[in-house]
Amino acid sequence: MTDEENGPSIRLDHFLQICGVPTGGQAKQLIQSGLVMVNQEVETRRRKKLSAGDVVSIDGDEYDVGMEPPE
């Protein structure tokens, strides 16, 4: 997914599934419960667009968002 102004991006709920959250429904629950942080701030929008360099925290585990440039 690409945002022409900001470069490549991915939605928070999709990123959580890549990080091991089994389903989109569980990702939604984690986000809406305030258990997910993006760049050290609680994020409750599951469609939040993440970009390279963002850091997502779930239950003490941190994941760096890294995007490969399009070929």
Phi and psi in radians as a Rosetta constraint file:
Dihedral C 1 N 2 CA 2 C 2 CIRCULARHARMONIC -2.308 0.35
Dihedral N 2 CA 2 C 2 N 3 CIRCULARHARMONIC 2.358 0.35
Dihedral C 2 N 3 CA 3 C 3 CIRCULARHARMONIC -1.853 0.35
Dihedral N 3 CA 3 C 3 N 4 CIRCULARHARMONIC 2.056 0.35
Dihedral C 3 N 4 CA 4 C 4 CIRCULARHARMONIC -0.992 0.35
Dihedral N 4 CA 4 C 4 N 5 CIRCULARHARMONIC -0.588 0.35
Dihedral C 4 N 5 CA 5 C 5 CIRCULARHARMONIC -1.328 0.35
Dihedral N 5 CA 5 C 5 N 6 CIRCULARHARMONIC -0.720 0.35
Dihedral C 5 N 6 CA 6 C 6 CIRCULARHARMONIC -1.895 0.35
Dihedral N 6 CA 6 C 6 N 7 CIRCULARHARMONIC 0.002 0.35
Dihedral C 6 N 7 CA 7 C 7 CIRCULARHARMONIC 1.503 0.35
Dihedral N 7 CA 7 C 7 N 8 CIRCULARHARMONIC -2.854 0.35
Dihedral C 7 N 8 CA 8 C 8 CIRCULARHARMONIC -1.069 0.35
Dihedral N 8 CA 8 C 8 N 9 CIRCULARHARMONIC 2.546 0.35
Dihedral C 8 N 9 CA 9 C 9 CIRCULARHARMONIC -2.594 0.35
Dihedral N 9 CA 9 C 9 N 10 CIRCULARHARMONIC 2.886 0.35
Dihedral C 9 N 10 CA 10 C 10 CIRCULARHARMONIC -2.525 0.35
Dihedral N 10 CA 10 C 10 N 11 CIRCULARHARMONIC 2.541 0.35
Dihedral C 10 N 11 CA 11 C 11 CIRCULARHARMONIC -1.273 0.35
Dihedral N 11 CA 11 C 11 N 12 CIRCULARHARMONIC 2.580 0.35
Dihedral C 11 N 12 CA 12 C 12 CIRCULARHARMONIC -1.018 0.35
Dihedral N 12 CA 12 C 12 N 13 CIRCULARHARMONIC -0.794 0.35
Dihedral C 12 N 13 CA 13 C 13 CIRCULARHARMONIC -1.104 0.35
Dihedral N 13 CA 13 C 13 N 14 CIRCULARHARMONIC -0.636 0.35
Dihedral C 13 N 14 CA 14 C 14 CIRCULARHARMONIC -1.206 0.35
Dihedral N 14 CA 14 C 14 N 15 CIRCULARHARMONIC -0.685 0.35
Dihedral C 14 N 15 CA 15 C 15 CIRCULARHARMONIC -1.086 0.35
Dihedral N 15 CA 15 C 15 N 16 CIRCULARHARMONIC -0.699 0.35
Dihedral C 15 N 16 CA 16 C 16 CIRCULARHARMONIC -1.076 0.35
Dihedral N 16 CA 16 C 16 N 17 CIRCULARHARMONIC -0.652 0.35
Dihedral C 16 N 17 CA 17 C 17 CIRCULARHARMONIC -1.161 0.35
Dihedral N 17 CA 17 C 17 N 18 CIRCULARHARMONIC -0.648 0.35
Dihedral C 17 N 18 CA 18 C 18 CIRCULARHARMONIC -1.106 0.35
Dihedral N 18 CA 18 C 18 N 19 CIRCULARHARMONIC -0.583 0.35
Dihedral C 18 N 19 CA 19 C 19 CIRCULARHARMONIC -1.402 0.35
Dihedral N 19 CA 19 C 19 N 20 CIRCULARHARMONIC -0.048 0.35
Dihedral C 19 N 20 CA 20 C 20 CIRCULARHARMONIC 2.038 0.35
Dihedral N 20 CA 20 C 20 N 21 CIRCULARHARMONIC -0.009 0.35
Dihedral C 20 N 21 CA 21 C 21 CIRCULARHARMONIC -1.229 0.35
Dihedral N 21 CA 21 C 21 N 22 CIRCULARHARMONIC 2.139 0.35
Dihedral C 21 N 22 CA 22 C 22 CIRCULARHARMONIC -1.046 0.35
Dihedral N 22 CA 22 C 22 N 23 CIRCULARHARMONIC -0.674 0.35
Dihedral C 22 N 23 CA 23 C 23 CIRCULARHARMONIC -2.364 0.35
Dihedral N 23 CA 23 C 23 N 24 CIRCULARHARMONIC 2.823 0.35
Dihedral C 23 N 24 CA 24 C 24 CIRCULARHARMONIC -1.119 0.35
Dihedral N 24 CA 24 C 24 N 25 CIRCULARHARMONIC -0.601 0.35
Dihedral C 24 N 25 CA 25 C 25 CIRCULARHARMONIC -1.112 0.35
Dihedral N 25 CA 25 C 25 N 26 CIRCULARHARMONIC -0.708 0.35
Dihedral C 25 N 26 CA 26 C 26 CIRCULARHARMONIC -1.215 0.35
Dihedral N 26 CA 26 C 26 N 27 CIRCULARHARMONIC -0.652 0.35
Dihedral C 26 N 27 CA 27 C 27 CIRCULARHARMONIC -1.074 0.35
Dihedral N 27 CA 27 C 27 N 28 CIRCULARHARMONIC -0.768 0.35
Dihedral C 27 N 28 CA 28 C 28 CIRCULARHARMONIC -1.035 0.35
Dihedral N 28 CA 28 C 28 N 29 CIRCULARHARMONIC -0.782 0.35
Dihedral C 28 N 29 CA 29 C 29 CIRCULARHARMONIC -1.100 0.35
Dihedral N 29 CA 29 C 29 N 30 CIRCULARHARMONIC -0.776 0.35
Dihedral C 29 N 30 CA 30 C 30 CIRCULARHARMONIC -1.042 0.35
Dihedral N 30 CA 30 C 30 N 31 CIRCULARHARMONIC -0.788 0.35
Dihedral C 30 N 31 CA 31 C 31 CIRCULARHARMONIC -1.157 0.35
Dihedral N 31 CA 31 C 31 N 32 CIRCULARHARMONIC -0.882 0.35
Dihedral C 31 N 32 CA 32 C 32 CIRCULARHARMONIC -1.189 0.35
Dihedral N 32 CA 32 C 32 N 33 CIRCULARHARMONIC -0.366 0.35
Dihedral C 32 N 33 CA 33 C 33 CIRCULARHARMONIC -1.456 0.35
Dihedral N 33 CA 33 C 33 N 34 CIRCULARHARMONIC -0.054 0.35
Dihedral C 33 N 34 CA 34 C 34 CIRCULARHARMONIC 1.367 0.35
Dihedral N 34 CA 34 C 34 N 35 CIRCULARHARMONIC 0.399 0.35
Dihedral C 34 N 35 CA 35 C 35 CIRCULARHARMONIC -1.655 0.35
Dihedral N 35 CA 35 C 35 N 36 CIRCULARHARMONIC 0.012 0.35
Dihedral C 35 N 36 CA 36 C 36 CIRCULARHARMONIC -2.026 0.35
Dihedral N 36 CA 36 C 36 N 37 CIRCULARHARMONIC 2.328 0.35
Dihedral C 36 N 37 CA 37 C 37 CIRCULARHARMONIC -2.067 0.35
Dihedral N 37 CA 37 C 37 N 38 CIRCULARHARMONIC 2.484 0.35
Dihedral C 37 N 38 CA 38 C 38 CIRCULARHARMONIC -2.124 0.35
Dihedral N 38 CA 38 C 38 N 39 CIRCULARHARMONIC 2.096 0.35
Dihedral C 38 N 39 CA 39 C 39 CIRCULARHARMONIC 0.925 0.35
Dihedral N 39 CA 39 C 39 N 40 CIRCULARHARMONIC 0.793 0.35
Dihedral C 39 N 40 CA 40 C 40 CIRCULARHARMONIC 1.182 0.35
Dihedral N 40 CA 40 C 40 N 41 CIRCULARHARMONIC 0.371 0.35
Dihedral C 40 N 41 CA 41 C 41 CIRCULARHARMONIC -2.260 0.35
Dihedral N 41 CA 41 C 41 N 42 CIRCULARHARMONIC 2.395 0.35
Dihedral C 41 N 42 CA 42 C 42 CIRCULARHARMONIC -1.062 0.35
Dihedral N 42 CA 42 C 42 N 43 CIRCULARHARMONIC 2.325 0.35
Dihedral C 42 N 43 CA 43 C 43 CIRCULARHARMONIC -2.137 0.35
Dihedral N 43 CA 43 C 43 N 44 CIRCULARHARMONIC 2.144 0.35
Dihedral C 43 N 44 CA 44 C 44 CIRCULARHARMONIC -1.960 0.35
Dihedral N 44 CA 44 C 44 N 45 CIRCULARHARMONIC 0.137 0.35
Dihedral C 44 N 45 CA 45 C 45 CIRCULARHARMONIC -1.758 0.35
Dihedral N 45 CA 45 C 45 N 46 CIRCULARHARMONIC 1.967 0.35
Dihedral C 45 N 46 CA 46 C 46 CIRCULARHARMONIC -1.237 0.35
Dihedral N 46 CA 46 C 46 N 47 CIRCULARHARMONIC -0.367 0.35
Dihedral C 46 N 47 CA 47 C 47 CIRCULARHARMONIC -1.644 0.35
Dihedral N 47 CA 47 C 47 N 48 CIRCULARHARMONIC 0.217 0.35
Dihedral C 47 N 48 CA 48 C 48 CIRCULARHARMONIC -0.977 0.35
Dihedral N 48 CA 48 C 48 N 49 CIRCULARHARMONIC 2.281 0.35
Dihedral C 48 N 49 CA 49 C 49 CIRCULARHARMONIC -1.504 0.35
Dihedral N 49 CA 49 C 49 N 50 CIRCULARHARMONIC 2.209 0.35
Dihedral C 49 N 50 CA 50 C 50 CIRCULARHARMONIC -1.748 0.35
Dihedral N 50 CA 50 C 50 N 51 CIRCULARHARMONIC 2.571 0.35
Dihedral C 50 N 51 CA 51 C 51 CIRCULARHARMONIC -2.189 0.35
Dihedral N 51 CA 51 C 51 N 52 CIRCULARHARMONIC 2.879 0.35
Dihedral C 51 N 52 CA 52 C 52 CIRCULARHARMONIC -0.938 0.35
Dihedral N 52 CA 52 C 52 N 53 CIRCULARHARMONIC 2.345 0.35
Dihedral C 52 N 53 CA 53 C 53 CIRCULARHARMONIC 1.750 0.35
Dihedral N 53 CA 53 C 53 N 54 CIRCULARHARMONIC -0.302 0.35
Dihedral C 53 N 54 CA 54 C 54 CIRCULARHARMONIC -1.219 0.35
Dihedral N 54 CA 54 C 54 N 55 CIRCULARHARMONIC 2.648 0.35
Dihedral C 54 N 55 CA 55 C 55 CIRCULARHARMONIC -2.124 0.35
Dihedral N 55 CA 55 C 55 N 56 CIRCULARHARMONIC 2.177 0.35
Dihedral C 55 N 56 CA 56 C 56 CIRCULARHARMONIC -1.884 0.35
Dihedral N 56 CA 56 C 56 N 57 CIRCULARHARMONIC 2.276 0.35
Dihedral C 56 N 57 CA 57 C 57 CIRCULARHARMONIC -2.020 0.35
Dihedral N 57 CA 57 C 57 N 58 CIRCULARHARMONIC 2.286 0.35
Dihedral C 57 N 58 CA 58 C 58 CIRCULARHARMONIC -2.307 0.35
Dihedral N 58 CA 58 C 58 N 59 CIRCULARHARMONIC 1.979 0.35
Dihedral C 58 N 59 CA 59 C 59 CIRCULARHARMONIC 0.930 0.35
Dihedral N 59 CA 59 C 59 N 60 CIRCULARHARMONIC 0.733 0.35
Dihedral C 59 N 60 CA 60 C 60 CIRCULARHARMONIC 1.537 0.35
Dihedral N 60 CA 60 C 60 N 61 CIRCULARHARMONIC -0.240 0.35
Dihedral C 60 N 61 CA 61 C 61 CIRCULARHARMONIC -1.599 0.35
Dihedral N 61 CA 61 C 61 N 62 CIRCULARHARMONIC 2.344 0.35
Dihedral C 61 N 62 CA 62 C 62 CIRCULARHARMONIC -1.915 0.35
Dihedral N 62 CA 62 C 62 N 63 CIRCULARHARMONIC 2.455 0.35
Dihedral C 62 N 63 CA 63 C 63 CIRCULARHARMONIC -2.261 0.35
Dihedral N 63 CA 63 C 63 N 64 CIRCULARHARMONIC 2.228 0.35
Dihedral C 63 N 64 CA 64 C 64 CIRCULARHARMONIC -1.525 0.35
Dihedral N 64 CA 64 C 64 N 65 CIRCULARHARMONIC 2.355 0.35
Dihedral C 64 N 65 CA 65 C 65 CIRCULARHARMONIC -1.522 0.35
Dihedral N 65 CA 65 C 65 N 66 CIRCULARHARMONIC 2.062 0.35
Dihedral C 65 N 66 CA 66 C 66 CIRCULARHARMONIC -2.173 0.35
Dihedral N 66 CA 66 C 66 N 67 CIRCULARHARMONIC 2.252 0.35
Dihedral C 66 N 67 CA 67 C 67 CIRCULARHARMONIC -1.979 0.35
Dihedral N 67 CA 67 C 67 N 68 CIRCULARHARMONIC 2.382 0.35
Dihedral C 67 N 68 CA 68 C 68 CIRCULARHARMONIC -1.482 0.35
Dihedral N 68 CA 68 C 68 N 69 CIRCULARHARMONIC 2.380 0.35
Dihedral C 68 N 69 CA 69 C 69 CIRCULARHARMONIC -1.168 0.35
Dihedral N 69 CA 69 C 69 N 70 CIRCULARHARMONIC 2.550 0.35
Dihedral C 69 N 70 CA 70 C 70 CIRCULARHARMONIC -1.102 0.35
Dihedral N 70 CA 70 C 70 N 71 CIRCULARHARMONIC 2.551 0.35
